[in-house]
Amino acid sequence: MKKFALVTLASLLFSAFTSQAGVNEDSTKSGKLTISGYVDVYYQYNLNNPTPEVGLFQPTSTGDGIENVGRIFDVKNNQFSLGLAQTKFAYTTDKSEVVVDLTYGPNSILGNFGNVAGGNDLMIKQAYMSYMFTDKLNVTVGQFGTHVGYELIDAPLNYNYSLSYLFGNGPFYHTGAKASYAISESFGIMAGVVNGWDAMFDFNGTKSAIAQIYVAPTDGFNIYVNYIGGDERNGWSFPTLGNPSAKTGANTKTVTHLFDLTTTYQLTDAFKLGLNAAYGFGNNLKVDAADLEDGLSKATWGGAALYADYRFSDFFGLGLRAEHFNDKDAVRFISGAMGQGVTMNAFTLTGDLKFMDGHFNLKPEFRIDVATVNDKTVGIVGTQTENKGFTKNPGGEATTTNVQPTIGMAAIYAF
């Protein structure tokens, strides 16, 4: 996304102050303040015609007004909906960078839910500082976007407007410290320690480790192997199946590991392929009917998504995403929305119409989600009632279905 330098009275005062304070003159000469951001709005129609929901967040069970079930940000049906308004401030020198990335709107609340509710913290998408100790070593501290996954929260940086289940059921951001080391132009590593997943503060007094290996085998081909792991119990407790009034899990370690592979290959100037695959597992993540002593057991989840983008002209392109996501053990967000464990296949076709040299984009999109529900999934207080995940044609005689087709259009303006 192109950025424009903006000289303001504040930056002039800052430069004057730092010079008077004895800051090295060479470090301020190369400093530059840039401001960038975007606004996105979408309209989407769910062909199942679900009843519009009153309120911001989706309910967590079917039959009570869910709109686009399991989706991450494009949750509203048959409405013109504001997605996210972003403003990013970055001050950079030849060795350092300070970033304050602020967001507003419904998707800001959904994307930053782990920040403190009810305060201005919910506006902070990223707030970090980084310093180049050498030409190869960079250290970053603060709240920063996750290294895991193919997609990003920022709508202008994704080809498809709606987000994948892989992205939506993984971390969005972390708070902590990380160090990146570029061994060569085609090989690099990163490691760090963070408070956990999607959290400004540490809920349980334990930290998670993050890591990344970057390899570029040839021009246009990039490979990222990502990891995060740690105790993510977040202070939760679960009622046991045999005695719902008895709580377990509050003091039980729920050690979670997530491995992620992300690749992109620019075959030609017009054709790009991408792949994202992830596998997560952990202990004490779910209620287990076979173990009534502590009610908790191991669980796994994961999936893969294939991306193919073709640019027919500077004005028009098409992108296809085919995805498989498995959460049959019911430990991720998608199963909370469905009410029980689910395996999801999703196919998304997105058009990209560029105006104003790409600053203004229209993205028509058709998506179909196909769910296979695990009827034997055990919930926190017992077996969930059987359902097919999606509600169809409420208002008359409501039925359930395994298919959720949607069609819509998004408008994105980036500056």
C-alpha positions as CSV (number, residue, x, y, z in Angstrom):
1,M,0.0,0.0,0.0
2,K,1.5,3.3,-1.1
3,K,2.3,5.8,1.7
4,F,2.7,9.5,1.6
5,A,5.0,11.5,3.7
6,L,3.2,14.2,5.8
7,V,5.1,17.1,7.4
8,T,3.0,18.5,10.2
9,L,3.5,21.1,12.9
10,A,3.8,18.2,15.4
11,S,6.7,16.6,13.5
12,L,8.5,19.9,13.3
13,L,8.1,20.5,17.0
14,F,9.3,17.0,17.6
15,S,12.4,17.5,15.5
16,A,13.1,20.8,17.2
17,F,12.7,19.3,20.7
18,T,14.9,16.3,20.0
19,S,17.7,18.4,18.5
20,Q,17.6,20.7,21.5
21,A,17.6,17.7,23.8
22,G,21.0,16.5,22.3
23,V,19.7,13.7,20.2
24,N,22.2,12.6,17.6
25,E,21.5,14.8,14.6
26,D,22.1,12.0,12.1
27,S,19.3,9.9,13.6
28,T,16.7,12.7,13.1
29,K,17.7,13.7,9.6
30,S,16.5,10.5,8.1
31,G,13.3,10.4,10.2
32,K,10.0,10.4,8.3
33,L,6.4,10.4,9.5
34,T,4.0,8.6,7.3
35,I,0.2,8.3,7.7
36,S,-1.7,5.6,5.9
37,G,-5.0,3.8,6.3
38,Y,-8.2,2.6,4.7
39,V,-12.0,2.3,5.0
40,D,-14.0,-0.7,3.9
41,V,-17.8,-1.1,3.5
42,Y,-19.6,-4.2,2.3
43,Y,-23.0,-5.5,1.3
44,Q,-23.7,-9.2,1.5
45,Y,-26.7,-11.3,1.0
46,N,-27.0,-14.8,2.5
47,L,-29.0,-17.0,0.1
48,N,-30.3,-19.0,3.1
49,N,-32.1,-15.8,4.1
50,P,-31.4,-16.0,7.8
51,T,-33.3,-13.6,10.2
52,P,-31.3,-10.4,10.8
53,E,-29.7,-10.4,14.2
54,V,-30.1,-7.5,16.6
55,G,-26.8,-6.5,18.1
56,L,-23.1,-6.6,17.2
57,F,-21.8,-10.0,17.9
58,Q,-23.1,-13.3,16.7
59,P,-24.9,-15.7,19.1
60,T,-23.1,-18.9,19.9
61,S,-25.9,-21.4,19.1
62,T,-28.2,-21.9,16.1
63,G,-31.9,-20.9,15.9
64,D,-31.6,-17.5,17.6
65,G,-31.0,-15.0,14.8
66,I,-27.5,-16.0,13.5
67,E,-26.7,-14.3,10.2
68,N,-23.5,-15.5,8.5
69,V,-22.5,-18.3,10.8
70,G,-18.9,-18.9,11.5
71,R,-17.6,-16.0,9.4
72,I,-15.1,-13.7,11.0
73,F,-15.8,-10.1,9.9
74,D,-18.4,-10.3,7.2
75,V,-21.1,-11.4,9.7
76,K,-24.0,-9.2,8.6
77,N,-26.7,-10.2,6.1
78,N,-28.7,-8.0,3.7
79,Q,-27.2,-4.8,5.2
80,F,-24.7,-2.2,4.1
81,S,-22.1,-2.7,6.8
82,L,-19.0,-0.8,7.8
83,G,-16.1,-3.1,8.2
84,L,-13.1,-1.2,9.6
85,A,-11.6,2.3,9.5
86,Q,-7.8,2.3,10.0
87,T,-5.3,5.0,10.6
88,K,-1.6,4.0,10.8
89,F,1.1,6.4,12.0
90,A,4.7,5.3,11.5
91,Y,7.9,7.3,12.3
92,T,11.0,5.8,10.8
93,T,14.7,6.4,10.8
94,D,17.5,4.5,9.2
95,K,17.7,2.2,12.3
96,S,14.3,2.4,14.0
97,E,10.6,2.5,13.6
98,V,7.6,3.4,15.9
99,V,4.1,2.4,14.8
100,V,0.7,3.3,16.2
101,D,-2.0,1.5,14.2
102,L,-5.5,2.5,15.2
103,T,-8.8,1.0,14.0
104,Y,-12.4,1.8,14.5
105,G,-15.7,0.2,13.7
106,P,-17.3,-3.3,14.2
107,N,-14.3,-5.2,12.9
108,S,-12.1,-3.3,15.2
109,I,-14.0,-4.7,18.2
110,L,-14.0,-8.2,16.7
111,G,-10.3,-8.1,15.8
112,N,-9.0,-6.6,19.0
113,F,-11.4,-8.4,21.4
114,G,-8.4,-9.5,23.6
115,N,-7.7,-5.9,24.6
116,V,-9.4,-4.3,27.6
117,A,-13.1,-4.0,26.9
118,G,-14.7,-0.7,27.5
119,G,-11.6,1.4,27.1
120,N,-9.6,3.0,24.3
121,D,-7.4,-0.1,24.2
122,L,-9.9,-1.6,21.8
123,M,-8.8,0.9,19.2
124,I,-5.2,-0.4,19.2
125,K,-4.5,-2.8,16.4
126,Q,-0.8,-2.4,16.7
127,A,1.5,-0.3,18.8
128,Y,5.2,-1.3,18.7
129,M,8.7,0.0,18.3
130,S,11.6,-1.8,16.5
131,Y,15.3,-1.2,16.3
132,M,18.0,-2.4,13.9
133,F,20.9,-3.4,16.2
134,T,22.9,-4.5,13.1
135,D,22.2,-4.8,9.4
136,K,20.8,-8.2,10.1
137,L,19.3,-8.1,13.6
138,N,16.0,-6.3,14.3
139,V,14.2,-6.3,17.7
140,T,10.5,-5.4,18.1
141,V,8.5,-4.9,21.3
142,G,4.9,-4.0,21.8
143,Q,1.6,-5.2,20.3
144,F,2.0,-6.4,16.7
145,G,0.1,-8.5,14.1
146,T,0.6,-12.2,14.2
147,H,3.2,-13.9,12.0
148,V,0.8,-16.9,11.6
149,G,-1.3,-17.4,8.5
150,Y,-1.6,-16.2,4.9
151,E,-4.2,-13.5,5.4
152,L,-4.3,-10.3,7.4
153,I,-6.9,-8.2,9.2
154,D,-6.3,-5.3,6.7
155,A,-8.8,-5.7,3.8
156,P,-6.5,-3.9,1.2
157,L,-3.8,-6.5,1.8
158,N,-6.0,-9.6,1.1
159,Y,-7.2,-10.6,-2.4
160,N,-10.4,-12.2,-1.1
161,Y,-12.6,-9.9,1.0
162,S,-14.0,-12.5,3.4
163,L,-11.5,-14.2,5.6
164,S,-10.6,-17.9,5.7
165,Y,-11.5,-20.2,8.5
166,L,-7.8,-20.8,9.0
167,F,-7.2,-17.1,9.7
168,G,-10.3,-16.6,11.8
169,N,-9.6,-19.6,14.1
170,G,-5.9,-18.7,14.6
171,P,-4.3,-15.7,16.4
172,F,-4.8,-12.1,15.2
173,Y,-2.0,-10.4,17.2
174,H,0.4,-10.7,20.1
175,T,1.9,-8.5,22.8
176,G,5.6,-9.1,23.6
177,A,9.0,-9.0,22.1
178,K,10.6,-10.7,19.1
179,A,13.9,-10.7,17.3
180,S,14.4,-11.2,13.5
181,Y,17.8,-12.2,12.0
182,A,18.4,-12.1,8.2
183,I,21.1,-14.7,7.6
184,S,20.9,-13.9,3.9
185,E,18.5,-12.3,1.4
186,S,16.8,-15.7,1.0
187,F,16.9,-17.1,4.5
188,G,15.9,-15.6,7.9
189,I,14.7,-16.6,11.3
190,M,12.5,-15.0,14.0
191,A,11.9,-15.9,17.7
192,G,10.1,-14.2,20.5
193,V,8.1,-14.3,23.7
194,V,4.5,-13.0,24.0
195,N,1.7,-12.9,26.5
196,G,-0.3,-15.3,24.4
197,W,-2.9,-15.2,21.6
198,D,-5.0,-12.1,21.0
199,A,-4.3,-10.5,24.4
200,M,-2.9,-7.2,25.5
201,F,-2.3,-8.6,29.0
202,D,-1.3,-12.1,30.2
203,F,-4.3,-13.9,31.6
204,N,-2.5,-16.6,33.5
205,G,1.1,-15.5,34.3
206,T,2.7,-17.8,31.7
207,K,4.2,-16.8,28.3
208,S,4.0,-18.3,24.9
209,A,6.9,-18.8,22.4
210,I,6.7,-17.7,18.8
211,A,9.1,-18.6,16.0
212,Q,9.4,-18.3,12.2
213,I,11.7,-19.6,9.5
214,Y,11.8,-17.8,6.1
215,V,13.2,-19.3,2.9
216,A,13.1,-18.0,-0.6
217,P,14.2,-20.9,-2.9
218,T,14.0,-18.8,-6.0
219,D,12.7,-15.4,-7.2
220,G,9.0,-15.0,-6.5
221,F,8.8,-18.1,-4.3
222,N,8.5,-17.4,-0.5
223,I,8.1,-20.0,2.3
224,Y,7.3,-19.2,5.9
225,V,7.2,-21.9,8.6
226,N,5.5,-20.5,11.7
227,Y,5.0,-21.6,15.3
228,I,3.3,-20.5,18.6
229,G,3.1,-22.5,21.7
230,G,2.3,-22.1,25.4
231,D,-0.2,-22.4,28.2
232,E,-3.4,-20.7,26.9
233,R,-5.8,-21.6,29.7
234,N,-6.8,-18.0,30.2
235,G,-8.2,-18.7,33.6
236,W,-11.2,-20.6,32.3
237,S,-12.9,-23.4,34.2
238,F,-15.2,-26.1,33.0
239,P,-18.0,-28.0,34.7
240,T,-17.4,-31.7,34.7
241,L,-19.9,-33.9,32.9
242,G,-20.7,-36.0,36.0
243,N,-21.2,-33.0,38.3
244,P,-21.9,-29.7,36.4
245,S,-21.5,-27.7,39.7
246,A,-17.9,-28.9,40.2
247,K,-15.4,-26.8,38.4
248,T,-12.2,-28.1,36.9
249,G,-9.6,-26.7,34.5
250,A,-9.0,-23.3,36.2
251,N,-5.7,-24.5,37.4
252,T,-5.0,-27.0,34.7
253,K,-2.4,-26.3,32.1
254,T,-3.8,-26.2,28.6
255,V,-0.6,-26.3,26.7
256,T,-1.3,-25.5,23.0
257,H,0.9,-25.7,20.0
258,L,0.2,-24.4,16.5
259,F,2.3,-25.0,13.4
260,D,1.7,-23.0,10.3
261,L,3.0,-23.2,6.7
262,T,2.5,-20.2,4.4
263,T,3.8,-20.0,0.8
264,T,3.4,-17.7,-2.1
265,Y,4.7,-18.2,-5.7
266,Q,4.5,-15.5,-8.3
267,L,4.6,-17.7,-11.5
268,T,4.1,-14.7,-13.9
269,D,3.4,-11.0,-13.5
270,A,-0.3,-11.9,-13.8
271,F,-0.6,-15.3,-12.0
272,K,0.1,-16.0,-8.3
273,L,-0.4,-19.1,-6.3
274,G,-0.5,-19.4,-2.5
275,L,-0.9,-22.1,0.1
276,N,-1.6,-22.0,3.8
277,A,-1.7,-25.1,6.0
278,A,-2.0,-25.3,9.8
279,Y,-2.1,-27.9,12.5
280,G,-2.9,-27.2,16.2
281,F,-3.0,-29.5,19.2
282,G,-3.0,-29.3,23.0
283,N,-3.9,-30.9,26.3
284,N,-6.9,-30.2,28.5
285,L,-8.7,-28.2,25.8
286,K,-12.1,-29.9,25.7
287,V,-14.6,-31.8,27.8
288,D,-14.4,-35.5,27.4
289,A,-17.4,-37.8,28.1
290,A,-15.1,-40.7,28.6
291,D,-13.2,-39.0,31.4
292,L,-15.6,-37.9,34.1
293,E,-12.8,-37.4,36.7
294,D,-11.5,-34.1,35.4
295,G,-13.7,-33.7,32.3
296,L,-10.8,-32.5,30.1
297,S,-8.8,-34.2,27.3
298,K,-6.6,-33.6,24.3
299,A,-7.8,-32.0,21.1
300,T,-6.6,-31.2,17.6
301,W,-7.6,-28.9,14.7
302,G,-6.2,-27.8,11.4
303,G,-6.7,-27.4,7.7
304,A,-5.4,-26.0,4.4
305,A,-6.3,-23.3,1.9
306,L,-5.2,-23.0,-1.7
307,Y,-5.1,-19.5,-3.4
308,A,-5.0,-18.7,-7.1
309,D,-5.1,-15.1,-8.3
310,Y,-5.0,-14.0,-12.0
311,R,-4.7,-10.4,-13.2
312,F,-6.4,-10.1,-16.6
313,S,-5.5,-6.4,-16.8
314,D,-4.5,-3.5,-14.7
315,F,-8.2,-3.0,-14.0
316,F,-9.6,-6.5,-13.5
317,G,-8.5,-9.7,-11.8
318,L,-10.0,-12.8,-10.2
319,G,-9.0,-14.8,-7.1
320,L,-10.1,-18.2,-6.1
321,R,-9.7,-19.7,-2.6
322,A,-10.5,-23.3,-1.8
323,E,-10.3,-24.3,1.9
324,H,-10.7,-27.3,4.2
325,F,-10.8,-26.7,8.0
326,N,-11.3,-29.4,10.6
327,D,-12.5,-28.6,14.2
328,K,-14.3,-31.8,15.0
329,D,-13.1,-31.7,18.6
330,A,-14.9,-28.3,19.0
331,V,-12.1,-26.2,20.5
332,R,-12.0,-23.2,18.1
333,F,-14.3,-20.3,17.3
334,I,-16.1,-22.0,14.4
335,S,-17.4,-24.7,16.6
336,G,-18.6,-22.1,19.2
337,A,-20.6,-20.5,16.4
338,M,-21.9,-23.9,15.2
339,G,-22.7,-25.2,18.7
340,Q,-20.6,-28.3,18.2
341,G,-17.6,-29.8,16.4
342,V,-17.5,-29.2,12.6
343,T,-15.5,-29.8,9.5
344,M,-15.8,-27.0,6.9
345,N,-15.1,-26.8,3.2
346,A,-15.4,-23.3,1.7
347,F,-15.0,-22.0,-1.8
348,T,-14.6,-18.3,-2.5
349,L,-14.5,-16.5,-5.9
350,T,-13.5,-12.8,-5.7
351,G,-13.3,-10.2,-8.4
352,D,-10.9,-7.2,-8.0
353,L,-11.7,-3.9,-9.9
354,K,-9.0,-1.3,-9.4
355,F,-9.6,2.4,-9.6
356,M,-7.3,5.4,-8.9
357,D,-4.1,3.3,-9.4
358,G,-5.4,0.8,-6.9
359,H,-6.3,3.1,-4.1
360,F,-10.1,2.4,-4.6
361,N,-11.1,-1.2,-5.1
362,L,-14.5,-2.9,-5.7
363,K,-14.6,-6.6,-4.8
364,P,-17.6,-8.6,-5.9
365,E,-17.6,-12.0,-4.2
366,F,-19.4,-15.3,-4.2
367,R,-18.7,-17.8,-1.4
368,I,-20.2,-21.1,-0.4
369,D,-19.5,-22.9,2.9
370,V,-20.3,-26.6,3.3
371,A,-20.4,-27.9,6.9
372,T,-20.1,-31.5,8.2
373,V,-21.2,-31.4,11.8
374,N,-19.9,-33.9,14.4
375,D,-23.1,-35.0,16.1
376,K,-21.2,-36.7,18.9
377,T,-19.4,-33.6,20.0
378,V,-19.6,-33.1,23.7
379,G,-20.2,-29.6,24.9
380,I,-19.2,-28.0,28.2
381,V,-22.3,-29.3,30.0
382,G,-23.2,-32.2,27.9
383,T,-24.0,-33.4,24.4
384,Q,-25.2,-30.6,22.1
385,T,-28.4,-31.0,20.2
386,E,-28.1,-32.2,16.7
387,N,-28.0,-29.5,14.1
388,K,-26.6,-28.9,10.6
389,G,-25.0,-25.6,11.5
390,F,-26.9,-23.2,9.2
391,T,-30.5,-21.9,9.5
392,K,-32.4,-21.6,6.3
393,N,-35.5,-19.5,5.4
394,P,-36.6,-18.4,8.9
395,G,-39.7,-16.3,9.0
396,G,-41.7,-19.1,7.6
397,E,-40.9,-22.6,8.6
398,A,-37.2,-22.6,9.6
399,T,-35.1,-25.5,8.6
400,T,-31.4,-26.4,8.9
401,T,-28.9,-27.0,6.1
402,N,-25.2,-27.9,5.7
403,V,-24.7,-25.2,3.0
404,Q,-24.3,-21.5,3.4
405,P,-24.0,-19.5,0.1
406,T,-23.4,-15.8,0.1
407,I,-23.0,-13.1,-2.6
408,G,-21.9,-9.5,-2.1
409,M,-19.7,-6.6,-2.9
410,A,-17.0,-4.8,-0.9
411,A,-15.7,-1.3,-1.4
412,I,-12.2,-0.5,-0.1
413,Y,-10.5,2.9,-0.2
414,A,-6.8,2.9,0.9
415,F,-4.6,6.0,1.3
